[in-house]
Amino acid sequence: MKNMQSNSILALGFLLFMLIFSHPSPTQAQEVEDEREFDYARGSHMGPEKWGAIKKEWSLCSNGTMQSPIDMSSRRVAMVATSTKLYRNYKPHNATINNRGHDIMLQWKGDAGSIRINGIYYALKQAHWHSPSEHTVNGRRYDMELHMVHLSIDHKIAVIAVLYNIGKPDPFLSKLAVNISSMIDEKGEHGHSGILNPREIQMSSRRYYRYVGSLTVPPCTEGVVWTISRKIRTVSRDQVKLLREAVHDYAENNARPVQPHNERDILSYGPDLRQ
């Protein structure tokens, strides 16, 4: 027990160090918007294995040591017992849907609220979906993964991820179905979706993984604080199919391969670590 507590304290200290001293520039903090610059096709000259060679600004995609996604293997996870919930203070705000070709992005235009991690506030900027999931748990890949991307005033990045299995329709995606359907074959188009409340995105604020990694698309910026909900949600097969149909054929599977762990700390938070 003492060793577990010591490991948790060391891991927390490391995470705090990364939060304080990782300062990506405004340009580095942005995911690449131009779908023509990269793709997900295995063996392609613009595929994941080649991202780091396409531009020097993307070199971390090849030589970075803290890349995402990773596998949350039980043997690597340090347990942290806590009853404190993840602080989320989201609020309804105007949002638009953008078909980026490699994914569908929901972008809030203004103050849609924030999260707080170790005293740092990160404003919610956008959300997008990957299928299958990018992160895995003990080698298992899920059917879909949602990323909610946040940015602090000094351009630190924090992402909340939610994993999904095929099952009942996801209520939040159901609200967007008409908008997404209208964007099929209209790559690069923006669709107005009106006022959306990010609090309607279901996730666990009590049980989650956390580690320091990177963006999963170029420029693969490192120092990103990842929070991955441990509760697996459900999405219908039709909803996953709709997201795939809306993007280009090569991006029907828009998940980056799992990256080397490189002995990074992965913390698992929860009030009852047996659940």
N, C-alpha and C positions, 0 to 999 in steps of 0.2 A: 504493500500500500504506500509506504514512504517513497519507494522508487517511482511509482506511478504519479504521485503528487509532485515529486521533483521534476519528472519529465514534463508534466503539464506546465509547471512554472517556467521551465526553460523554454518550452514551446511558446507560451504566452509572451515571454520576453522577446523572443525572436520575431514574433508577429508584430509586436509593438515597434521594434526597431525598423522593420520593413515599412510600416505605416508612416513612420516619422521621416525616414530618409529616402523614400522612393518618391521622386518628383518628375513624372513624365511631363514633357512639354505639351502645350495645347495641341500641336499637330500630331504628336505621338499618341495622344489620348484618344484619337478618333479612329474608328474602324474605317477601312477603305470602302468607299461608296460605289466606285466604278467596277461593275461586275466583269468588265472586259479585261481587267488586269490580272485576275486569277480565277481558278476554278477548283472543283473537288474531284475531277476525274483521275482515277489512279493511272499512272503511267503517262499522263499528259505533261506537256512542257510547261504548263501553268498549274499543275496539280500540287497538292500539299507537300510532296517531297521536294518540289522545286521553288516554293515560295521565297525562301531565303536568298535565292540566286537571281530572282527577277529584278530586284532593286536593292541597292546598298542599304536603303532605309529599312528594308525588311530583313536584314541579316539575322536578327534575333530568331526568326522563324526556323533557321537552321542551326545557329550556334548558341542560342539562349540556353540557360541552365535551369530556368524556372518557368517552363512552358506548360500551357494547358491545352487540352484537358488531361486529366490523369485518372487512374483507377483508385478508388477508395477501398483499399484492401484492409481487412480487419487487423492484420498483423502490423500495419503501419499507423493505425489510428490511436491517438492518445485520448482517453476519456476525461471529460471535464464536467463534473456534476454541478449544475446550477439551475436555479428556478427562475432566473432572469430571462425574460423573453427578448428576442431580437427587436430592437426599437425601430418601428416603422410608423411614420407620420405622413401617410399619403392622403391626397384629397382630389376630388374630381377636377378635371381641367380639359380644355380643348385638345384634341389629338387628331393626327392624320395617319393614314396608312400609306406606306411607300413600298412598292415592289422593287427591291434592289437587284432582282435577277437571280441572286444566289440565296435570298431569303425574303420573307415578308417582315417589314419593320413597322412597329407602332411607335410614333414619335409624339411626345407631349410638347405642345407649344406654350411654354410658360411654366409656372410653378405648380407642379403636381405632387409636391411634398418631397420627403427625404427619408433616409435611414441614418442611424448613428452607430458608428463602430469605434470603440476606444476613444470616445470624445470627439470624433471627427464626423461632421455632417456631410453626407453625399446626396446631392439632388438627383431625383429620378429624371432621366433623359429619354430613354427609349426601351422598347422590349422587342424581341424577335425570337423565332422558333427554329430549332434544328431537328431533323429527323434522319436517322435514329438519333438517340442521345449521344452527346459527345463524351460526357463523364460516364464512367462505369463504376459499379459497386461489386467488389469481389469478382471482377471479370465479367459481370453481367451488363449488357447494354440494353437500355430501355427504348421504347418506341418513339419518344419525343422528349425534347428538353427546351424549356423556356429560359431565356436570359433577360433579366431586368438590369439595364446598365445605368450606373449612377456616377456622378462626377462631383468632386469637392471643389471649393473655390480656388484651390491651388492645383487643380487638375489631377488629383489622385483618383484612381478608378476603383469602384467596388461593384461587383456583379452578384445578384441573387439568382440562383438557378433552381428550377423545379423540374423533377423527372416525372414522366408519365408512362403508364402501361395502357394498352388497348382495353377499353371497357365502356363505361357510360360517357356520354358527351361532356366535354369541359364547358361549363356555363359561360365563362368569359369568352371563349372562342366562338360559342354559339351566337353571341351578340355581333360578332364581326363577320359572320359567314357571308352575308349579302355583299358587304364591301369587298371582301377578298375574292368572291366569285366574279365580281365585276371587273377585277383586275387581271384575270387570266388572259394571257397573250398581250398584255399591255405593260411590258417591262419598262421600268423607270417612271411609271405614272404614279401620281399621288391621288389618293381617294380620301375625301373628307369623311370622318367618322363621328364628328361631334364631340360632346362631352363624355369622357370616359373616366371611371373611378378605378385607379389601380388597386384599391383595397379589395376589389371584387376578384382579383387573382388569388386563388386559394393556395395557401402554403402553410407550412408549420413554422411558427415563430419560437417554438420551444425546443425543438429537436433539429439540429442541423450540423453539417460538417463545415469546417473553415480551414482554408490554407491560402498561401500566397502563390499566385501563378501569373498568367498572362492573358491577353486577348487571344481568342481562338481563331481569329482571322488576321491577315496582314494589317498593320505592321508587327503583330505579335508582341506588343508592348508588355514588358514585365512589371512586377510590383502591383499587380491587380489583386485585390482582396476578394476571394471567392467565398460565398456563403451558399451552401447547397442543402436545400430542405431534405430531411431524412424521410419525410412522409411521401410515398409515391402516390401521385394523383392519377386520374384516368382521363382518357381522350378517346373519342370514337374513331373507328377506322376511316370513316368518311371525312372527319375533320383533318386527319393526317394526310389523306389523299388530296383534299382540297389545297392544303398548303403546298404540297408537292406539285400539283397541276399548275399552280400560279407562278412557279418559277421555271427557269430554263431547264431543259431536259438533263443537262449535265449536273445540275444541282438538285436533282430529285433526292439524292442522299447528300445532304449538305452538312456532314459531320466530319470534323478533323480527326485523324487517328489519335489514339491515346499516346501521350508523350512520356519520356523517361521521368521517373519519380525523383531521382537525384537526391534521395535521403531527406526530402522536405518533411516538415512537420504537418500532420493533418490532425486537427482537433475535432472531437465529436462532443457537442454540447447537448445537455438534456437534464431534466429533473430526475429521471429514473433511467439509468444507463442500461438497465436490463430490458428495456422496451425499445 
